[in-house]
């Protein structure tokens, strides 16, 4: 009990300190004069205005969607941050839309239009980087820089894993990224944060794979960063992918897993990540309410309620919405223009299953992954089920959470479960 309380206290301190630093950086970004951003905001507005809000970049393929709408909202909030005192505008994240869309609204904001759409339920932490970058480049330049950063992080992680002789883990990471079409996530600034976080923390999960206490504390920090930078895209990736990598590394070292200890570790990391994530949202709502003199938590909770079971494209039946949400996200793995492609899903599963059978039969090693790996594989599907409205409407980016599921299944095929280890 004493150890547990000590761990909780450390996680709480980590959460508070990290969120304070993040908020300080957001305030610093908000303090940049509007005049420094005007030219690139106007250029970005003009570029966004000629594109569809959700534009498919490769013919009509759903998974190639570039979310110009999300980035337009982000820049709209960036444009409005210069209006008023720093603390207030860093918390009162709003943008302008007069009915012509947030892309056009950016220009109106630059010309002095007051924000009229509330978006205070998120931290919008990407503005820590976006506002300074707007002083030197437009949205296209920011997207290129973000894509380059993720590419370099991915390459660095792969090189690091290979040099550490974690070859199978590296190959599984690459294959999983390919199967969720990672390059298409690099077309939208708002999609990038989860991949920056998971790639940045992955080496630390590998480094401390044998230290449960440090992994739990690390997970609290990761949950805080995820809530601050992400806006509900594929948020579970920041925990599940690095945690899986830690289990892979332990399996490669020939350690027979302690099932109870592994399950406790998974639950502990999940609890630390989840509590820090939710606490960060609660802190945003509380601070925004204090700064604005009005309660924003009610509107935030109403929006959250819609994400669970609100109507989606005329679907009011919860069971139908659940099945459709799962089908839509699985369909994004295949090259299709249909929201739900039953044939596409079946073909993909058949091919993926054939690869799994090959790995199982080909691999002469007998490692041992803990059975809680199966739980990790299922968690993204549970996420789709819980936030079914959101997962259905936004399947073109939420489906990337399946990267963890794919990694877990491939790991189960390569490292095995329930077998005795034999070093080769």
C-alpha positions as CSV (number, residue, x, y, z in Angstrom):
1,X,0.0,0.0,0.0
2,X,2.8,2.4,0.9
3,X,4.5,1.8,-2.4
4,X,1.3,2.4,-4.3
5,X,0.6,5.7,-2.5
6,X,4.2,6.8,-3.2
7,X,3.7,5.9,-6.8
8,X,0.4,7.9,-7.0
9,X,2.1,10.9,-5.4
10,X,4.9,10.8,-7.9
11,X,2.5,10.6,-10.8
12,X,0.5,13.5,-9.4
13,X,3.7,15.7,-9.0
14,X,4.7,14.7,-12.5
15,X,1.3,15.6,-13.9
16,X,1.2,19.0,-12.2
17,X,4.8,20.0,-13.1
18,X,4.5,18.9,-16.7
19,X,1.1,20.6,-17.3
20,X,2.5,23.8,-15.7
21,X,5.4,23.8,-18.1
22,X,3.2,23.1,-21.1
23,X,0.8,25.9,-20.1
24,X,3.7,28.2,-19.6
25,X,4.9,27.5,-23.2
26,X,1.3,28.0,-24.5
27,X,1.2,31.4,-22.8
28,X,4.6,32.3,-24.3
29,X,3.3,31.3,-27.8
30,X,0.1,33.4,-27.1
31,X,2.4,36.4,-26.3
32,X,3.8,36.6,-29.9
33,X,2.5,39.8,-31.5
34,X,-0.3,39.4,-34.1
35,X,1.6,41.5,-36.6
36,X,4.4,38.8,-36.7
37,X,1.9,36.2,-37.9
38,X,-0.4,38.2,-40.2
39,X,1.3,37.5,-43.5
40,X,1.5,33.8,-43.1
41,X,-2.0,33.5,-41.7
42,X,-3.3,35.2,-44.8
43,X,-1.3,33.0,-47.1
44,X,-2.5,29.9,-45.2
45,X,-6.1,31.1,-45.4
46,X,-5.9,31.6,-49.1
47,X,-4.4,28.1,-49.6
48,X,-7.0,26.4,-47.4
49,X,-9.9,28.2,-49.0
50,X,-9.4,26.5,-52.3
51,X,-9.3,23.0,-50.9
52,X,-12.1,20.8,-49.6
53,X,-12.4,20.6,-45.8
54,X,-11.7,16.9,-45.8
55,X,-9.9,16.4,-49.1
56,X,-8.8,12.9,-50.3
57,X,-5.3,13.3,-51.6
58,X,-5.2,10.1,-53.6
59,X,-8.2,9.7,-55.9
60,X,-11.2,8.8,-53.7
61,X,-9.4,6.7,-51.1
62,X,-10.8,7.4,-47.7
63,X,-7.6,6.8,-45.8
64,X,-5.8,9.5,-47.8
65,X,-7.9,12.3,-46.3
66,X,-6.1,15.6,-45.5
67,X,-8.0,17.3,-42.8
68,X,-7.9,21.0,-43.9
69,X,-10.8,21.7,-41.7
70,X,-9.0,20.8,-38.5
71,X,-5.9,22.8,-39.5
72,X,-8.1,25.8,-40.4
73,X,-9.6,25.7,-37.0
74,X,-6.2,25.5,-35.4
75,X,-5.0,28.5,-37.4
76,X,-8.2,30.3,-36.5
77,X,-7.5,29.8,-32.8
78,X,-3.9,31.0,-33.4
79,X,-5.2,34.1,-35.1
80,X,-7.5,34.9,-32.1
81,X,-4.9,34.3,-29.4
82,X,-3.5,37.7,-29.9
83,X,-6.7,39.5,-28.9
84,X,-6.6,40.2,-25.1
85,X,-4.3,39.3,-22.3
86,X,-2.0,36.3,-22.6
87,X,-3.5,34.1,-19.8
88,X,-7.0,34.6,-20.9
89,X,-6.4,34.0,-24.6
90,X,-4.3,30.9,-23.9
91,X,-7.3,29.4,-22.2
92,X,-10.2,30.9,-24.2
93,X,-9.5,28.9,-27.4
94,X,-12.0,30.1,-29.9
95,X,-12.2,30.8,-33.6
96,X,-14.3,32.7,-36.1
97,X,-16.7,31.2,-38.6
98,X,-19.4,33.3,-40.3
99,X,-20.8,30.3,-42.2
100,X,-18.2,30.2,-45.0
101,X,-15.9,27.9,-42.9
102,X,-12.9,28.4,-40.6
103,X,-10.5,28.8,-43.6
104,X,-12.2,32.0,-44.6
105,X,-12.6,32.9,-41.0
106,X,-8.8,33.1,-40.5
107,X,-8.8,36.2,-42.8
108,X,-11.7,37.7,-40.9
109,X,-9.9,37.2,-37.6
110,X,-6.8,38.9,-38.9
111,X,-9.1,41.8,-39.9
112,X,-10.5,42.1,-36.4
113,X,-13.6,39.8,-36.4
114,X,-14.3,38.5,-32.9
115,X,-14.3,34.7,-32.4
116,X,-17.7,33.2,-32.3
117,X,-17.1,29.4,-32.1
118,X,-16.1,27.9,-28.8
119,X,-13.4,25.2,-28.7
120,X,-12.2,25.5,-25.1
121,X,-12.7,21.8,-24.4
122,X,-9.2,21.1,-25.8
123,X,-5.9,22.5,-24.8
124,X,-4.7,22.9,-28.5
125,X,-1.1,22.5,-27.3
126,X,0.2,22.2,-30.9
127,X,-0.1,26.1,-30.9
128,X,3.1,26.0,-28.8
129,X,4.9,25.2,-32.1
130,X,2.4,26.5,-34.6
131,X,2.3,30.2,-33.5
132,X,6.1,30.6,-33.5
133,X,6.4,28.9,-36.8
134,X,3.7,31.1,-38.3
135,X,6.2,34.0,-37.8
136,X,8.5,32.4,-40.4
137,X,6.3,30.2,-42.7
138,X,2.8,29.3,-43.6
139,X,0.7,26.2,-43.0
140,X,2.4,24.3,-45.9
141,X,5.8,25.0,-44.4
142,X,4.6,23.9,-40.9
143,X,3.2,20.7,-42.4
144,X,6.5,20.0,-44.1
145,X,8.5,20.6,-40.9
146,X,6.2,18.4,-38.9
147,X,6.4,15.6,-41.5
148,X,10.2,15.9,-41.4
149,X,10.3,15.7,-37.6
150,X,8.2,12.6,-37.5
151,X,10.2,10.9,-40.3
152,X,13.5,11.7,-38.5
153,X,12.1,10.4,-35.2
154,X,10.8,7.2,-36.9
155,X,14.2,6.7,-38.6
156,X,16.1,7.3,-35.3
157,X,13.9,4.8,-33.4
158,X,14.4,2.2,-36.1
159,X,18.1,2.6,-36.1
160,X,18.2,2.6,-32.3
161,X,16.2,-0.6,-32.2
162,X,18.3,-2.3,-34.8
163,X,21.6,-1.3,-33.1
164,X,20.1,-2.8,-29.9
165,X,19.5,-6.0,-31.8
166,X,15.7,-5.7,-31.5
167,X,15.3,-6.5,-35.1
168,X,11.9,-8.2,-34.9
169,X,10.4,-5.4,-32.8
170,X,11.7,-2.9,-35.4
171,X,10.2,-4.8,-38.3
172,X,6.9,-5.1,-36.5
173,X,6.9,-1.3,-35.8
174,X,7.6,-0.5,-39.5
175,X,4.9,-3.0,-40.7
176,X,2.3,-1.6,-38.4
177,X,3.1,2.0,-39.5
178,X,2.7,1.0,-43.1
179,X,-0.6,-0.8,-42.5
180,X,-2.2,2.3,-41.0
181,X,-0.8,4.5,-43.8
182,X,1.4,6.7,-41.6
183,X,2.6,8.9,-44.5
184,X,-1.0,10.2,-44.9
185,X,-1.1,11.3,-41.3
186,X,1.8,13.7,-42.1
187,X,-0.5,15.8,-44.3
188,X,-2.3,17.3,-41.4
189,X,-0.8,19.2,-38.4
190,X,-3.5,18.1,-36.0
191,X,-2.8,14.4,-36.8
192,X,0.9,14.6,-36.0
193,X,1.1,15.1,-32.2
194,X,0.3,11.5,-31.2
195,X,3.1,10.2,-33.5
196,X,5.6,12.7,-32.3
197,X,4.8,11.7,-28.7
198,X,4.9,7.9,-29.2
199,X,8.1,8.0,-31.2
200,X,9.8,10.3,-28.7
201,X,8.9,8.2,-25.7
202,X,9.4,4.8,-27.2
203,X,13.1,4.5,-26.4
204,X,12.4,5.3,-22.8
205,X,9.8,2.5,-22.5
206,X,12.5,0.2,-24.0
207,X,15.2,1.6,-21.7
208,X,13.0,1.0,-18.5
209,X,11.3,-2.1,-19.7
210,X,12.3,-4.0,-16.6
211,X,11.3,-1.2,-14.2
212,X,7.5,-1.1,-13.6
213,X,7.7,1.9,-11.3
214,X,9.4,4.1,-13.9
215,X,7.1,2.9,-16.7
216,X,4.0,3.9,-14.6
217,X,5.5,7.3,-13.9
218,X,6.5,7.7,-17.6
219,X,2.9,6.8,-18.6
220,X,1.5,9.6,-16.4
221,X,3.7,12.0,-18.2
222,X,2.7,10.7,-21.6
223,X,-1.0,10.9,-20.7
224,X,-0.5,14.6,-19.8
225,X,1.3,15.4,-23.1
226,X,-1.4,13.5,-25.1
227,X,-4.2,15.5,-23.5
228,X,-2.4,18.8,-24.0
229,X,-1.3,18.3,-27.7
230,X,-3.9,15.9,-29.2
231,X,-7.6,16.6,-29.9
232,X,-8.9,13.1,-29.8
233,X,-7.4,11.6,-33.0
234,X,-5.7,8.3,-32.1
235,X,-4.7,9.1,-28.5
236,X,-4.3,5.6,-27.2
237,X,-1.3,5.1,-29.5
238,X,1.0,7.2,-27.2
239,X,0.6,4.5,-24.5
240,X,-0.1,1.2,-26.2
241,X,2.7,1.3,-28.9
242,X,5.6,2.1,-26.4
243,X,4.2,-0.4,-23.9
244,X,4.0,-3.1,-26.4
245,X,7.6,-2.4,-27.4
246,X,8.6,-2.8,-23.7
247,X,7.0,-6.2,-23.7
248,X,8.7,-7.2,-26.9
249,X,12.1,-6.3,-25.6
250,X,11.5,-8.3,-22.4
251,X,10.5,-11.3,-24.5
252,X,13.6,-11.0,-26.6
253,X,15.7,-11.1,-23.5
254,X,14.3,-14.6,-22.7
255,X,12.4,-13.7,-19.6
256,X,9.5,-15.9,-18.8
257,X,6.7,-13.4,-18.0
258,X,5.0,-13.2,-14.7
259,X,1.4,-13.0,-15.9
260,X,0.1,-11.3,-12.8
261,X,3.0,-8.8,-12.7
262,X,2.5,-8.0,-16.4
263,X,-1.2,-7.5,-16.0
264,X,-0.6,-5.2,-13.0
265,X,2.0,-3.3,-15.1
266,X,-0.5,-2.9,-18.0
267,X,-3.3,-1.7,-15.6
268,X,-0.9,0.5,-13.7
269,X,0.4,2.2,-16.9
270,X,-3.1,2.5,-18.2
271,X,-4.4,4.0,-15.0
272,X,-1.6,6.5,-14.8
273,X,-2.0,7.5,-18.4
274,X,-5.8,7.7,-18.1
275,X,-5.9,9.7,-14.9
276,X,-3.3,12.2,-16.1
277,X,-5.2,12.5,-19.4
278,X,-8.6,13.1,-17.8
279,X,-7.1,15.4,-15.1
280,X,-5.5,17.5,-17.9
281,X,-8.9,18.0,-19.5
282,X,-10.5,18.8,-16.1
283,X,-7.7,21.3,-15.4
284,X,-8.4,23.1,-18.8
285,X,-12.1,23.4,-18.1
286,X,-11.5,24.6,-14.5
287,X,-8.9,27.2,-15.5
288,X,-10.9,28.4,-18.5
289,X,-14.0,28.8,-16.3
290,X,-12.0,30.8,-13.8
291,X,-10.4,33.0,-16.4
292,X,-13.7,33.6,-18.3
293,X,-15.9,33.9,-15.3
294,X,-18.3,31.4,-16.7
295,X,-18.5,27.6,-16.5
296,X,-17.3,25.9,-19.6
297,X,-17.4,22.4,-18.2
298,X,-21.1,22.0,-19.1
299,X,-20.5,22.6,-22.8
300,X,-17.5,20.4,-22.7
301,X,-19.4,17.5,-21.1
302,X,-22.3,18.0,-23.6
303,X,-19.8,17.7,-26.4
304,X,-18.3,14.6,-24.8
305,X,-21.7,13.1,-24.5
306,X,-22.3,13.5,-28.2
307,X,-19.0,11.7,-28.9
308,X,-20.4,8.6,-27.2
309,X,-23.9,8.0,-28.5
310,X,-25.0,11.1,-30.4
311,X,-26.7,10.7,-33.7
312,X,-24.3,10.2,-36.6
313,X,-25.4,10.7,-40.2
314,X,-29.0,9.9,-39.4
315,X,-28.1,6.7,-37.4
316,X,-29.9,6.8,-34.1
317,X,-29.8,3.1,-33.1
318,X,-26.9,2.4,-30.8
319,X,-26.3,-1.2,-31.9
320,X,-26.3,-0.1,-35.6
321,X,-23.9,2.8,-34.8
322,X,-21.6,0.5,-32.9
323,X,-21.3,-2.0,-35.8
324,X,-21.0,0.8,-38.4
325,X,-18.3,2.6,-36.3
326,X,-16.2,-0.7,-36.1
327,X,-16.8,-1.4,-39.7
328,X,-15.8,2.1,-40.8
329,X,-12.5,2.0,-38.9
330,X,-11.6,-1.4,-40.1
331,X,-12.5,-0.3,-43.7
332,X,-9.9,2.5,-43.5
333,X,-7.2,-0.2,-43.6
334,X,-8.1,-1.0,-47.2
335,X,-8.0,1.1,-50.4
336,X,-11.7,2.0,-50.7
337,X,-13.9,5.0,-51.2
338,X,-16.7,3.3,-49.3
339,X,-17.3,4.2,-45.6
340,X,-17.8,0.5,-44.8
341,X,-16.4,-2.1,-47.1
342,X,-17.3,-5.6,-45.9
343,X,-15.5,-7.3,-48.8
344,X,-12.5,-5.1,-48.2
345,X,-12.4,-6.0,-44.5
346,X,-12.7,-9.7,-45.2
347,X,-9.9,-9.6,-47.9
348,X,-7.6,-7.6,-45.6
349,X,-8.2,-10.0,-42.7
350,X,-7.6,-13.0,-44.9
351,X,-4.3,-11.6,-46.1
352,X,-3.2,-10.5,-42.7
353,X,-4.2,-13.9,-41.3
354,X,-2.0,-15.6,-43.9
355,X,0.9,-13.5,-42.8
356,X,0.3,-14.3,-39.2
357,X,0.2,-18.1,-39.9
358,X,3.4,-17.8,-41.9
359,X,5.1,-16.0,-38.9
360,X,3.9,-18.6,-36.5
361,X,5.1,-21.5,-38.6
362,X,8.3,-19.9,-39.8
363,X,9.8,-18.5,-36.5
364,X,11.9,-21.2,-34.8
365,X,12.2,-19.2,-31.6
366,X,10.0,-19.8,-28.6
367,X,9.7,-16.6,-26.6
368,X,6.9,-15.8,-24.3
369,X,4.7,-12.7,-24.3
370,X,2.3,-12.1,-21.4
371,X,-1.4,-12.8,-22.1
372,X,-2.2,-9.2,-21.3
373,X,-0.9,-8.4,-24.9
374,X,-4.3,-9.7,-26.0
375,X,-5.9,-7.0,-23.9
376,X,-3.8,-4.3,-25.5
377,X,-4.8,-5.6,-28.9
378,X,-8.5,-5.2,-28.0
379,X,-8.3,-1.8,-26.4
380,X,-8.4,0.3,-29.7
381,X,-11.6,-1.6,-30.7
382,X,-13.1,-0.8,-27.3
383,X,-12.2,2.8,-27.8
384,X,-14.2,2.7,-31.1
385,X,-17.1,1.1,-29.3
386,X,-17.2,3.6,-26.4
387,X,-16.8,6.7,-28.6
388,X,-18.9,5.3,-31.4
389,X,-20.3,8.6,-32.7
390,X,-16.8,10.1,-32.9
391,X,-15.3,7.0,-34.3
392,X,-17.9,6.7,-37.0
393,X,-17.8,10.4,-38.1
394,X,-14.0,10.6,-38.0
395,X,-12.9,7.1,-39.0
396,X,-10.5,8.6,-41.5
397,X,-8.2,9.5,-38.6
398,X,-9.4,7.5,-35.6
399,X,-8.6,4.2,-37.4
400,X,-4.9,4.8,-36.9
401,X,-5.4,3.6,-33.3
402,X,-5.4,0.1,-34.9
403,X,-1.6,0.4,-35.2
404,X,-1.4,-0.9,-31.6
405,X,-3.8,-3.8,-32.5
406,X,-1.7,-4.8,-35.5
407,X,1.5,-4.6,-33.5
408,X,0.1,-6.7,-30.7
409,X,-1.2,-9.4,-33.1
410,X,2.1,-9.5,-35.0
411,X,3.9,-9.7,-31.7
412,X,1.8,-12.6,-30.5
413,X,2.6,-14.5,-33.7
414,X,6.3,-13.9,-33.5
415,X,7.0,-13.9,-29.8
416,X,4.3,-16.4,-28.9
417,X,2.1,-16.8,-25.8
418,X,2.1,-19.7,-23.4
419,X,5.3,-21.4,-24.7
420,X,8.6,-22.0,-23.0
421,X,11.5,-19.9,-24.0
422,X,14.4,-21.5,-25.8
423,X,17.3,-19.3,-26.6
424,X,18.7,-19.7,-30.1
